[in-house]
């Protein structure tokens, strides 16, 4: 239904078109149960290594240990309905007075510069913690989007692999990039994959056999300037990569890793193996300067906000759980900052190109029932390459430049088909590690800390729960297409 002004002019649609739905014949729930089972084995192995002074080389793209780092992305503060804290008082309105004379003694400029730097750092921390925990998304943000009928994949959500009972991360198997090249679309189709054609604009939902939303081909914002936004992102990524290479900023893990062979930057906060508590990723000053160039761009902030809004719109229960968990963590540790204040994701990775194609891999440190948001960019023919395929779902989706996809990266093996010679491809991703959710559930402490307390073993067992019950709870956070409107209503309140 269109909305009409008093003069009778229709200015924006209120109801969205029926989404394109791709439905599978496979129940994905067993994969979730398997993933939840495997992660506990990995967590127990990590506890054993720590207790015996053993160390494991981190698999992630972190080149330095996580410690406090600077926040980014100024976004205006807004009050949060999830917080019971009173709003900040309005600033006092005092009569203006003449500026005091500027001292001329040596050291004054340095002192003023240091004070200004400290004040801006405090302001960035406050903005980064406040924004996304403010008012709920507006209904118009998702109900005006053009959508196609969903597609049902040949899988069911509980079949997604995970770690053993009490787990919070994906299955602990390592994946090694193939030295024989990436699979082309023809090979995937010969192996029984279904090709999902997509224009990159209309939203398309991927469902499992029970109607759960297990992937979202989100599309792109409706604004006419989105191509300009993506062109800006490419210019920024190209400049950052070239400057980083010239200055020798990148290390081996910044290029060659199990996801492929391309340069990356990463920032945010996480809880990795061996960390005593969640922490911001730390970087050298030169690395940080490259990140600040990305964060100063309009493009990165707009993409981050769109990815987060997509999670809220099509997986509202999962969004609510992630939002509440991260808010609790950041309330307990005020030094933690998300890369983008307008996004619910705690970590972001920038794949700098110029040929970003992912080897088949599983992000097993990620939340197994959480979504990873990916936005592609560059100049490539999406019908001939750059597809994203999800192994358990047996789907290969066209992934046009400028579009965004949400997928279960911690539970579904996934990768890209190669692009053509002379083409370019870049991407930006956001996600959350599963260990953050474990940390929060255990009362903002490690499993060892919990077990060291009287009755700690019983409390841990109660929190972890039975593997089957936990898997059922996890897949329950994935909305069903038929219940999506009711889930939005339950999470975000009355329609408006």
C-alpha positions in Angstrom: 0.0 0.0 0.0 1.3 3.5 -0.9 1.4 6.3 1.5 -0.3 9.6 0.4 0.1 13.2 1.4 -2.8 15.6 2.0 -2.5 16.7 -1.6 -3.0 13.2 -2.8 0.7 12.6 -3.8 1.9 9.1 -3.2 5.5 9.3 -1.8 6.6 5.9 -0.6 5.3 2.3 -0.5 4.5 1.0 3.0 4.1 -2.7 2.3 6.9 -4.6 0.6 6.4 -7.1 -2.3 6.4 -10.8 -1.5 10.1 -11.9 -1.3 11.7 -14.4 -3.6 12.0 -17.6 -1.6 14.4 -20.4 -2.4 13.5 -23.4 -0.3 15.6 -26.5 0.3 14.6 -30.1 0.9 17.2 -30.4 3.6 16.7 -29.8 7.4 19.6 -27.7 8.5 19.1 -28.3 12.2 21.3 -31.4 12.4 24.2 -29.3 11.1 23.7 -26.8 13.9 23.7 -29.6 16.4 27.0 -30.9 14.9 28.5 -27.4 15.0 27.5 -26.8 18.5 29.0 -30.2 19.4 32.4 -29.6 17.8 33.0 -26.2 19.3 33.0 -27.5 22.8 35.8 -30.0 21.9 37.8 -27.1 20.6 37.1 -25.0 23.8 38.2 -28.0 26.0 41.3 -28.4 23.9 42.2 -24.8 24.3 41.7 -25.0 28.1 44.0 -28.0 28.2 46.7 -26.2 26.3 46.5 -23.2 28.6 46.6 -25.3 31.7 49.7 -27.1 30.4 51.6 -24.1 29.0 51.0 -25.2 25.4 50.3 -22.7 22.6 48.5 -22.8 19.3 49.2 -20.5 16.4 46.1 -18.3 15.9 44.2 -19.0 12.8 42.6 -15.6 12.5 44.0 -12.7 10.6 45.2 -11.0 13.8 48.9 -10.0 13.6 49.2 -8.7 17.2 47.5 -9.7 20.5 44.1 -8.0 21.1 44.4 -5.1 23.5 42.8 -1.7 23.7 42.7 0.3 20.5 41.0 3.4 19.3 37.3 3.6 18.3 36.0 5.0 15.0 33.1 6.3 13.0 31.4 9.3 14.6 27.6 8.7 14.8 25.2 10.8 16.9 24.2 9.5 20.3 20.7 8.3 20.7 18.9 6.9 23.8 18.5 3.1 24.0 15.2 1.3 24.9 17.3 -1.7 26.1 19.1 0.4 28.7 17.8 1.2 32.2 20.2 4.0 32.5 18.8 7.5 32.5 19.5 9.7 29.4 22.5 12.0 29.6 21.6 15.4 30.9 21.4 18.3 28.4 24.5 20.5 28.4 24.2 23.6 30.5 23.3 26.7 28.5 25.6 29.4 30.0 26.1 32.9 28.6 29.1 33.0 26.3 32.2 34.8 27.6 35.2 36.1 25.8 37.9 33.5 25.1 40.8 33.8 27.5 44.1 35.0 26.0 46.3 32.3 24.5 49.4 31.7 26.6 52.6 31.9 24.8 54.9 29.9 27.0 56.7 26.8 25.5 54.7 23.5 25.6 51.3 25.1 25.5 50.5 23.9 21.9 51.7 20.4 22.8 49.5 20.3 25.9 46.4 21.6 24.1 46.9 19.1 21.3 47.2 16.2 23.8 44.1 17.4 25.6 42.2 17.6 22.4 43.3 14.1 21.3 42.2 12.6 24.6 38.9 14.4 24.5 38.2 13.1 21.0 39.1 9.6 22.0 36.6 9.7 24.8 33.9 11.0 22.5 34.6 8.3 20.0 34.3 5.6 22.7 30.9 7.1 23.8 29.6 7.2 20.2 30.8 3.7 19.3 29.0 2.3 22.4 25.8 4.2 22.2 24.5 4.4 18.6 23.4 0.9 17.6 21.8 0.3 21.0 19.4 3.2 20.5 15.9 3.1 19.0 14.6 0.0 17.2 14.7 -0.1 13.4 11.8 1.6 11.7 9.3 -0.6 10.0 9.7 1.4 6.8 13.4 0.4 6.6 12.4 -3.2 5.6 8.9 -3.0 4.4 9.7 -0.8 1.4 12.3 -3.1 0.0 11.5 -5.0 -3.2 11.6 -8.7 -2.5 11.3 -12.0 -4.5 9.8 -15.3 -3.4 12.2 -17.2 -1.1 14.3 -20.2 -2.2 14.3 -23.4 -0.1 17.7 -25.1 0.0 18.2 -28.9 0.3 19.1 -28.7 3.9 17.7 -28.3 7.4 19.1 -25.9 10.0 19.8 -28.4 12.8 22.2 -30.3 10.4 24.7 -27.4 10.4 28.0 -28.7 11.9 29.2 -27.3 15.2 31.2 -28.4 18.2 30.3 -30.7 21.1 27.9 -30.0 23.9 28.0 -26.6 25.6 29.7 -25.2 22.5 29.6 -21.7 21.2 31.7 -21.8 18.1 31.7 -23.8 14.9 33.3 -27.2 14.2 37.0 -27.2 14.9 38.3 -28.6 11.7 40.9 -26.7 9.7 40.3 -26.0 6.0 43.2 -25.6 3.6 42.9 -23.5 0.4 43.0 -25.8 -2.6 46.2 -25.5 -4.6 44.4 -26.8 -7.6 42.3 -23.7 -8.1 38.8 -22.6 -7.2 35.8 -24.5 -8.4 34.1 -23.0 -11.4 30.3 -22.9 -11.7 30.2 -25.8 -14.1 32.0 -28.0 -11.6 29.6 -27.1 -8.8 26.5 -27.7 -10.9 27.9 -31.1 -11.9 28.2 -31.8 -8.1 24.5 -31.2 -7.6 24.6 -27.5 -6.6 21.6 -25.4 -7.5 22.3 -22.1 -9.3 20.4 -19.2 -7.6 20.2 -16.4 -10.1 20.0 -12.9 -8.6 20.1 -9.3 -9.8 21.7 -8.1 -6.6 18.8 -5.7 -5.9 15.7 -7.5 -4.8 15.9 -9.3 -1.5 15.8 -13.1 -1.8 15.5 -15.5 1.2 17.2 -18.9 1.3 15.2 -21.3 3.4 15.9 -24.8 4.8 13.3 -27.5 4.4 11.4 -26.3 7.5 11.1 -22.8 6.3 13.9 -21.3 8.4 15.8 -18.3 6.9 19.4 -19.7 6.7 20.8 -17.1 4.3 19.6 -13.7 3.0 20.5 -12.3 -0.4 19.9 -8.8 0.9 20.5 -6.7 -2.1 21.4 -3.0 -2.0 19.8 0.2 -0.7 17.3 2.0 -2.9 19.3 5.2 -3.2 20.5 6.2 -6.6 23.9 7.0 -5.3 24.9 3.5 -4.3 27.1 3.0 -7.3 29.0 6.1 -6.3 29.3 4.6 -2.7 30.8 1.4 -4.1 33.2 3.3 -6.4 34.4 5.2 -3.4 35.0 2.0 -1.5 37.1 0.6 -4.3 39.1 3.8 -4.5 39.8 3.7 -0.8 40.7 0.0 -0.8 43.0 0.5 -3.8 44.7 3.4 -2.1 45.1 1.7 1.3 46.5 -1.5 -0.3 49.1 0.4 -2.4 50.1 2.6 0.6 50.4 -0.4 2.8 52.6 -2.2 0.3 54.8 0.8 -0.2 55.3 1.3 3.6 55.8 -2.4 4.3 52.8 -2.6 6.6 51.4 -5.9 5.6 52.7 -9.1 7.1 52.3 -12.7 5.8 49.0 -13.3 7.5 47.6 -10.1 5.9 47.9 -11.7 2.5 48.2 -15.5 2.4 45.7 -17.2 4.7 43.3 -20.1 4.5 40.6 -17.9 2.9 42.7 -17.0 -0.1 45.5 -14.9 -1.4 44.7 -11.2 -1.0 45.4 -8.4 1.4 43.2 -7.7 4.3 42.7 -5.3 7.2 40.7 -6.3 10.3 39.5 -4.3 13.3 37.0 -4.5 16.2 36.9 -6.6 19.4 36.9 -10.3 19.9 37.7 -13.1 22.4 40.3 -15.5 20.9 42.2 -18.5 22.2 44.5 -17.6 25.1 42.8 -14.2 25.8 41.9 -13.7 29.4 39.0 -11.5 28.4 37.5 -9.8 25.3 39.8 -7.1 23.8 40.1 -4.7 21.0 42.5 -5.9 18.2 45.8 -4.1 18.5 47.8 -2.8 15.5 50.9 -0.9 14.8 50.6 2.8 14.1 51.1 2.3 10.4 48.4 -0.4 10.3 46.1 1.9 12.3 46.6 4.7 9.9 45.4 2.5 7.1 42.3 1.5 9.1 41.6 5.2 9.8 41.6 5.9 6.1 38.9 3.3 5.6 36.8 4.5 8.6 36.9 8.1 7.5 35.3 7.1 4.2 31.5 7.5 3.8 31.3 4.3 2.0 32.5 1.9 4.7 30.1 3.4 7.3 27.1 3.2 5.0 27.8 -0.4 4.1 28.2 -1.3 7.7 24.9 0.2 8.6 23.1 -1.5 5.8 24.5 -4.9 6.7 23.4 -4.4 10.3 19.9 -3.2 9.3 19.6 -6.3 7.1 20.2 -8.6 10.1 17.6 -6.7 12.1 15.1 -6.8 9.3 15.2 -10.4 8.3 16.6 -12.2 11.4 15.1 -10.0 14.2 15.4 -12.6 17.0 19.1 -13.3 16.2 19.7 -9.5 15.9 18.1 -9.0 19.3 20.2 -11.7 20.9 23.4 -10.4 19.4 22.5 -6.8 20.3 21.8 -7.6 23.9 24.9 -9.8 24.3 27.3 -7.2 22.9 25.7 -4.4 24.9 26.2 -6.4 28.1 29.9 -7.0 27.2 30.5 -3.4 26.3 28.7 -2.2 29.5 31.1 -4.4 31.5 34.2 -3.3 29.5 33.8 0.3 28.4 37.2 0.2 26.6 35.7 -2.1 23.9 34.6 -0.5 20.7 32.9 -1.8 17.6 34.4 -0.7 14.2 31.2 1.1 13.3 28.9 2.8 15.7 25.9 2.2 13.5 26.4 -1.6 13.3 25.7 -4.4 15.8 28.7 -6.4 14.6 31.9 -6.3 16.8 34.4 -7.1 14.1 35.0 -6.1 10.5 37.3 -7.3 7.8 38.2 -5.3 4.7 39.4 -7.5 1.8 41.5 -5.1 -0.3 41.6 -6.9 -3.6 42.2 -6.6 -6.4 41.2 -10.3 -6.8 39.2 -11.3 -3.8 37.9 -14.8 -4.3 37.5 -17.0 -1.2 38.8 -20.5 -1.1 36.3 -22.9 0.4 36.5 -22.6 4.1 34.6 -22.6 7.4 34.9 -19.7 9.9 34.8 -22.1 12.8 35.6 -19.4 15.4 32.5 -17.6 14.5 29.1 -17.9 16.2 27.7 -21.1 14.6 24.2 -19.8 14.4 25.2 -16.2 13.8 25.3 -14.4 10.4 28.3 -13.0 8.6 27.5 -10.0 6.4 29.4 -9.7 3.1 29.3 -6.9 0.6 31.0 -7.4 -2.8 32.5 -4.6 -4.9 34.6 -4.3 -8.1 34.2 -4.7 -11.8 33.3 -8.3 -12.7 30.6 -10.3 -14.6 28.6 -11.8 -11.7 27.0 -14.4 -14.1 30.4 -15.8 -15.1 32.3 -15.6 -11.8 32.3 -14.4 -8.2 29.4 -16.6 -7.1 29.2 -17.5 -3.5 28.4 -21.1 -2.8 27.3 -22.8 0.5 28.3 -26.5 0.6 25.7 -27.8 3.1 22.9 -25.9 1.4 24.0 -27.1 -2.1 23.5 -23.6 -3.6 25.7 -21.3 -5.7 24.3 -17.8 -5.7 25.1 -15.0 -8.1 26.7 -12.2 -6.2 26.7 -8.9 -8.1 29.0 -6.1 -7.3 27.4 -3.6 -4.8 25.1 -6.2 -3.2 25.1 -7.8 0.3 24.6 -11.3 1.5 24.1 -12.7 5.0 25.2 -16.3 5.6 26.0 -18.8 8.4 29.8 -18.6 7.9 30.6 -20.5 11.1 28.5 -23.5 10.1 28.4 -23.7 6.3 31.5 -24.3 4.3 31.5 -21.5 1.7 33.7 -20.0 -1.0 33.7 -18.1 -4.4 34.0 -19.1 -8.0 36.9 -17.4 -9.8 36.4 -14.2 -11.7 37.6 -13.7 -15.2 41.1 -12.4 -16.1 41.3 -8.6 -16.0 38.4 -8.3 -13.6 38.6 -6.9 -10.1 36.7 -7.9 -6.9 36.8 -6.6 -3.3 34.6 -7.2 -0.3 33.8 -6.0 3.2 32.6 -8.3 6.0 31.2 -8.1 9.5 30.8 -10.9 12.0 31.0 -12.0 15.7 33.1 -14.7 17.2 31.3 -17.4 19.2 33.6 -17.0 22.2 32.1 -13.6 23.0 28.7 -15.2 23.5 30.2 -17.9 25.7 32.0 -15.3 27.8 28.8 -13.4 28.4 26.7 -16.5 29.2 29.3 -17.6 31.8 28.8 -14.3 33.6 31.6 -12.4 31.9 34.2 -14.9 32.8 36.1 -17.8 31.3 35.1 -21.5 31.7 38.1 -22.0 34.0 37.0 -19.1 36.2 33.4 -20.4 36.4 34.6 -23.9 37.2 36.9 -22.7 40.0 33.9 -21.4 42.0 31.8 -23.5 44.4 29.1 -25.1 42.3 30.7 -23.8 39.1 30.6 -27.2 37.3 26.8 -27.4 37.8 26.3 -23.9 36.7 28.4 -24.4 33.6 26.4 -27.6 32.8 23.2 -25.7 33.2 24.3 -22.9 31.0 25.7 -25.2 28.3 22.6 -27.3 28.4 21.9 -30.5 26.6 23.3 -30.6 23.1 19.9 -31.3 21.5 18.2 -28.6 23.6 20.9 -26.0 22.8 20.7 -26.8 19.1 16.9 -26.4 19.2 17.3 -23.0 21.0 19.9 -21.9 18.4 17.9 -22.6 15.3 14.9 -21.0 17.1 16.7 -17.7 16.7 16.5 -18.2 12.9 13.1 -16.7 11.8 10.8 -18.7 9.6 9.7 -16.9 6.5 6.0 -17.4 7.4 6.6 -16.0 10.9 8.9 -13.1 10.0 6.3 -10.4 10.4 5.3 -11.8 13.8 9.0 -12.0 14.9 9.5 -8.3 13.9 6.4 -7.4 15.9 7.6 -9.3 18.9 11.1 -7.8 18.8 10.5 -4.2 17.7 7.0 -3.6 19.1 3.9 -2.1 17.5 3.7 -1.4 13.8 4.2 2.2 12.9 
